[in-house]
Amino acid sequence: MIHNLEAEQSAIAAVLLDNDCLETFTRLKPSHFYAPAHRMIYEAICYLATKNIAVDLVTLSERLKATGKLEAVGGNEYLANLMDMIPSTVNFRHYIDILRKDETLRRLDRAAASITKSLTNPDEKQKHFMEDAHAALQYAERLIFDISKENERQELTKLSNELPTVLNNFDLVAHDPSALRGIKTGYTVLDSITNGLQKGLIIIGARPSVGKTSFALNIVLNAALKEKAKVAVFSLEMDKVQLANRAICSVAKVSLSHALHGELTPEEWSRLWDANAKLQNADIYLDTTSSITATEIVRKCMRLKRERGLDLVMIDYLGLMGAPATGSRNESRQEQVAANSRMMKMMAMDLGVPVILLSQLNRGVESRANKSDSEPMLSDLRESGAIEQDADIVMFIHKPKTETQSEQNVHSRDYEAKIIVAKNRSGPTPYFKLQFIGELTTFMNPEDVSKVNGVASVPLPATKVKENLPDIVPLQDASDVNDVF
């Protein structure tokens, strides 16, 4: 096994020479020491540190004698010899780095052995690996990912260490309100609520055919084209051509239906080519692997972050993600969804990016007869309360019911959407209005579809669009509107 006995001895010697090394030394684990004797010495030193007892040859020897381990580590003679290992503690952190590197390599070696054993001599839980290569791959990826995550764990720090950063941030914002702004979504009110998308898990929930994918894709396009953000898009229900169809038609503001039926005008073709030129330079990366797992998404995002950079992730959608490789085949769907949701939250925090995760709502939102309860609520998130718990922001797209059957038949794809911010960890929870233009598969700010000097700011289908839509309205003051589903 990979190890460096001299580095282990030198690290222990540094602590005996200078107790100022204790804080860093005690952050290690017994597994960082390959030699059993060094693990015993490490545990004895940690015990003395917890009791606020100075660590030297005498106290260390007494502790080892009290636990019956002094002879096992080589006696007082071995402890005394350790003191002669190094002349000073100047290279102490280098010794610690060596121990951490070797421990990681040993864990990788054990993981590799476990993977090999699962394929050549599997136990009862692993026998299905022989028939399911995908499950075997998930198992291997999880082992490697766990090692990576362990190396990135942070230690406890005093609150006072963070206060200068916090005060500096407040000062920056006082002089420049946009200093700490996250990624702009292109939606005026939403950006004012969130101060741009910050790192964390952002849930967009709605019933089918309300526009979850369109809304999320619009945010992606606005971020990539206007903010030059690098974005990863994972779609589990559309292929790459379908996503590209939507993207280019949305940017060009042309009808997707007309484009697919060859009914574009010369002017629309011109806008389409302009959109193509913009998207050619956009850093948007697509993955349409069906039933992709959370582990695979994390792995691909980590690689993209490392190789090309990553600012935003969109996943469509949570309910279609494959079950994580936990080694248990008896997990309920709720437990699987909870595990996937948690992994997406961890990825957002570890990579420091916003993760937009789409989610279906339960049918309960359809069956509520009480008009005041017809709007989506946090409890409507399908299959797991863990989604609500993990999310930093939860938004619902609410499509009000039309008044009459005739109104449902005329321009039924266009509607005034109510975006309900049901949870916002760092701000208010209001609602606001956007206009959905079905032919363009696009949500738009009210001001972007209003008449300016008698001319529409963008070409729209022949649909009467309401003007002067209200600004932010607190959720508790919202008027009651029935859901269409």
N, C-alpha and C positions, 0 to 999 in steps of 0.2 A: 504493500500500500504506500501511497505517496506521503512522505513526511520529511521533516527536517528537525532532528533532535537538537542540533546546535541552536536553532532559532527558539525552540521551546525552552531550552536551558537559559538562553540569554534573556528571554522575556521575564522569566522568574527571577533571575539575578538582578535585573533592572529594578524590580519591585523591592527586593531586599536592600538594594543600594539607596533607593529614593522612593519613599511612599507617595510622592506626587504622581507616580505612575499608576497608583492603585485605581483611580477612576476609570482609566482606559482599560486596564488589565481586567477588571471585574466585569466589563461589558462582554468579555469573551464567554464561551460556554465550555463545559468539560470536553465536548467533542472536538474543540480546536486543538487539543493535545492528543497526540497519537500514543505516546508512552503512558501506560497505566500509572506509573509512579508520578508522572507530571500531572495527570488528572487529579490524583490524590492531593498533591501539593497545591494545585489550583483551588480545589474545594476548601482546603484548610485556610488558605489566604483569604478567600471570599468570606469564610466564617468570621475570621478576625476583623475583617473590614466592616461587617455588619454589626459587630460589637464595639466598634470604634476603638479597637486595640491596635496599637502600632505594630507593624509587621517587621520582624527582624529574625535573626537566627534562633534566638531564645524562645520568643513567643510562638514561632512556627513549629519549632521542635516540640514544645509543650503541647500544642494542639494535636500534632500528629501522634504523640505518645498517648494522649487522652483518648484518642479514637482507635488506638491499637494499630496504627499504620506506619509508625516511624521506621521500623525495620523493613517494611515492605518497600519503602521508597529509597532504601539504601543507608538509612541511619544518619546520625549527625555528620558523619564524614562526608556523605554525598552532599548534604546541604551546605557544608562549609566549602566544598569544591565548587559549588555553583557560584559562590561569591567571587571566585577567581576567573569566571568565564569572560567577563567584560570589564574594561577599565572605567567606563562611564556609561551613562544612560542616553548618550547623544543619538544613538541609532535605535532607541526603543520602539518608535512607531514603525520602523522598517521591520523589526522582528514581528510585530503584531500583524503587519500586512502579509508577511510570509505565512504565519499561522492561519490567517483567514483564507489565503489563496489555497493552501494545501487542504484545508477542511472542505472547501468547495469542490476541489478536484476529487477528494475521497468520496464525497456525496455523489458526484457525477459517476464515479466508478461503480458505487453501489447501485445507483439507478440503472446503469447499463446492465449490470448483472441481474437486477430484478426484471428488466425488460426481456433479457435473454431467457431467464427462467420461466417467465410467463408464456413464452412461445415454445420452449422445448420441454418443460415439465410443469405445466400450469396446475394451480390448485383448483378447487371446485368453483371459485368465483371467477377464475380466469379461463376456463375451458372454452368459453364462447369466442375467445380471441382467435382460436384456430379457424373459426368459420367466419369471423367478422373482422376484416382488416381495419375497418374504420374504427371499431371499438379498441383494437390494439393500439392504433395510432393515437387515439385520444388518451389512453392510459400512459403511453410514453410521453406525450406532450405535457400531461399534468405533472408527472414526476419532475421533468425538467423545469417547468414553470414554477413549481414549488421551491426549487433550489434558487431560482432567480429571485423570487419574491423574498426569500429568507435573507438574501444578501442585501436587499434594499431596505430592510427594516430600520427605522429610526429609533434612537434612544430617547429617554426622557430628558427634557430640557426645562430649565426654570422659565416661568412666565416672563420674568424680568428681561430675559435674553431677547424676547420677541418684541418688547415694547418700543424700542427705538425704530424698528421697521414699521410698526403700526403708526407711530407718530409721524414718521417721515412720509408715509403714504397719505395721511390726512393732510399734511402740509402740501404735498404735490397736488392733491385734488383741489385744495383751497386756491391754489394759483392757476391750476389748469383742470377744469372739470372733466376733461376727456383723458387725463393722464392714466387712469387705471381702467379705462373702458375696455370691455371685452370685445368679442367679435360681433359686429353689427349684423342684425338679421335682415335689414331692409324694411322692417315694419316699425314705424315711428314710435308708436305707443309701447310696443313690446320692448324696444331698445331703451326707452325711458324707465320702464319698470325694472329691467334687469341690469341696466348700465352695460348693455352688450352681454353676449353669452360668456359666462365665466366657466372655469373648470368645474365639472360636476356632472351628475346624471340628470338629464332633462327628458321627462316623459311627455309624449303627445298622445292623448287617448281620444278615441271616437269609435262609434259604431261603423260597420262596413259602408263603403261608398259615400262617406261624408267628406273625404279629402285629406286624410292623414298623410298619405304619400306625397300629394301635391304640395301641401303646406311645408313639410320637411324638406322636400326637394327645392322649393322656392327659397327657403332659408339657405340651403347649401349653395345654390346658384348665386344668391346675393353676396354670400360670404366670399365665395371664390372669385367672382368677377369684380366686386366693389372693394373688398378688403384684401384681395390677393391671398386668401387663406388656402392652405393645403388641406384637402378634405378627402376622407375615405367614406365611401358609401357601400353598405352591405345590404343587398336586397334579396330576400328569400322567396319572393313571389313574382318578380319580374326579371326578364333577362336583360342583357346589356343594351340590346337594340331598342327595347321598349323604353328603358330609362333615357337613352339618347334621344329617342323620338320626343319624349316629354320635355327634356331639357332644352333642345334647340327651338322647339315651337314656343315654349314658355318665354325664352329670351327674345325670340323674334316677334312675339305677340301675334302669331298667326294660328289659325285653327288647325289643331292636330287632325281632325276629321277631314278637313279640306286637303291637307297635305297628303294624307294616306289615300285619298280618292283622286288625286291629280287635279284638284280644282283651285290651285293657287293662282292669283293674279300676278302680273309682272312686278308690281310694287311689293307684293308679299314675298316673291322670290328674292327680291333685293334685300328685304329685311332678313330673310332666312340666311343668305350668304354673309350678311353682316354678323349675325349671331354665330355662324360657323367660325368666323375669324376670331371672335371673342373667346369662344369655347376651346379653340385650338390652343390657346395660351393659358387656359385655366388648369390649375393643379387639382383635378378631381379624379380620384381613382375608384374604379368600380369592382365589386366582387359580387357575383350572383350565384354563389355555391348554395345549393338547396340544403336545408337542414344543417347548416353550419353551426358548430358549437361555440359556446362562449370562449372556450380555451383556444380554438382556432382563430377567432376574431382578435383576441388579445395578442396572440403570436404574430399575426399579420400586421396589426397596428404597431406593435413594438418594433418590428423590422422596418416598417415604413417611416416611423419616427426617427429611427437611427440612420437610415440611408438617405431619406429625402426630406424629412421634416413632416410634422403633422399638427394641424391646428383645430380640427373639428372632425367628429365621427358621427355618421348617421346609420341607424340600423332599422330595417323594415322587414319583419317586426318581431317582437319578443316571443309571441305565441308560436312562431314557426322555428325557433332555434332548437337545435338538437339537445338532447339530454346530456348533461355533463358526465364525464367518465369518473364516477365516484367509487366504482367497484361494487356498488349495490344495485341489484336489479329490482328491488322492492320499493324504490322511492315513489311517492305519489307525484302526480303532475304538479301539485302545488309546491312540493319540495324542489322539484326540478326547476320550476320557474323562479323560485326564490333564490336558488343557487346561481342561475344565469343572471338575474337582476343584480345580485351582490357582486358578481365578477365584473359586470359592466361598470358598477359604481367604483370598484377598486381600480379598474383600468383608467377611468376618468381622472381619479386622484393621482395615480402613479405616473400617468403620462402628462398630466397637467393640461388636459383639454376638455372642452364640453363634449358630452356624448348624448346625442339625440336618439332616444329609443322609443319607437312607436309601439303602442299597445292597444289591443282590442278592449272593448267594454263588455261587461256582462249584459245578458238580455234583460236584466232587471230594469234597466233604464227605459226599455220599450214598454214594459208591462205596468209601470206606475200610472195609475189612473188619475191620481191627484195632480192637478195642474202645477201646483207649487213645487212638486218633487220631480218634474219631468226633465230637468236639466241634469247632466252628469255630475256625479259626486265621487269623492275619492274611493268610497266603498264599491263603486262600480268597476274598478280596475279588475280585469279578469284574472282569476286563478290564484292570486296571491296578494295578501296584505303586505308582503315584503317589498313590493314595488313602491307602494306609498311610503314605506319607511326609508328605503334607499334613496329615493328621488330628492334632488335639491329643488327642482321645479317640476310641477305637474300642470299641464295645460290640456283643456278639453276643447274640442271643436264641436260646437252645438249648432245644429241645423234646425231652425224653428219650423214648425208645421205650417203649411200654407192654409189659408182660410177656406178655400173652395177647391173642388175637384178640377175646375177649369184652370185655376192658377197652378195646380200641380202639373198640368199637361203642357202649359206654355212656358218655354225656357226653363224646364224643370232642373237643368243642371246649374243654373245660375242662382245664387242665393246670397243673402246677407248673413255672414257667419258671425256667431258670437264666440269669441275666444275667451274661455274662462280660465284664469290663473287660479287654480284651486290650492296650490301650495307654492310658496316661494320662501326658501330658507333665509334669504337675505333682503327681503323687501315686502311690499304690499301684495295683497291678493285681490286685485280688481278683475273686471272683464273689459274687453274692448271689442270693437266691430271691425271686420274686414269684409271686402266684397270678393266672392268667389266667381270667377268667370269660367264656366265649364268648358267652353270651346278652346280656351287657352290653357286649361288645367293650371290656373294661376290664382292665388290669393293676392289682392291688391289693397293698399292703403286707400281709404275713402277719398283722400285728396288727389290721388293719382287717377281716379276715374271720374272726377267731377269736371264740369265744363269750365274752361278758362278762356275768357274773351270769345265765347261762343264756339270754341274748337276743342274737341276732346284731346286730352294730353296723350292718349294712346288709342290706336284703332281697336274698337270693341265690336262684338256682335250686336245685332239690333235688339238690345235689351235695355229697358229703362232702368237706369241705376239711380238709387236713392242718393240724394245729395245732403250735405251738412250732417253727416252721421255723428253721433255723440262721441265725446272723448272718453277718457277712463271713467268708469262708474264703479264705485265700491260694490263688491259682490252682494253685500247685505241690502243694498239699495236697488238691486237689479229688478227690473220688471219681469214677471213670470211669463215664460214662453214655453210652449209644448215642443217636445222633440219630435222630429219627423219619423223617427224609428221607434 
